Amino acid sequence: MADDNYLRESILAPSAKILAGYSPIMPTFQGQISEEQLLELLAYIKSQRPVERRGEP
């Protein structure tokens, strides 16, 4: 589970935390979306249900 701060940073500064083995390909949205749009995007992301994977409970 990701909290609001992690999601916010991932949208505004996606290169801040890159896991080993992954390329930093997501563009930044810093200065491209308003605070209101960011809050709406966070609300949408949090409203999505986790995807069940086969073979996992």
Protein Blocks (a to p, Z undefined) as FASTA:
>chain_A
ZZfklmmmmmmmmmlpccehiacfbccfehkacfklmmmmmmmmmmpccdddehiZZ
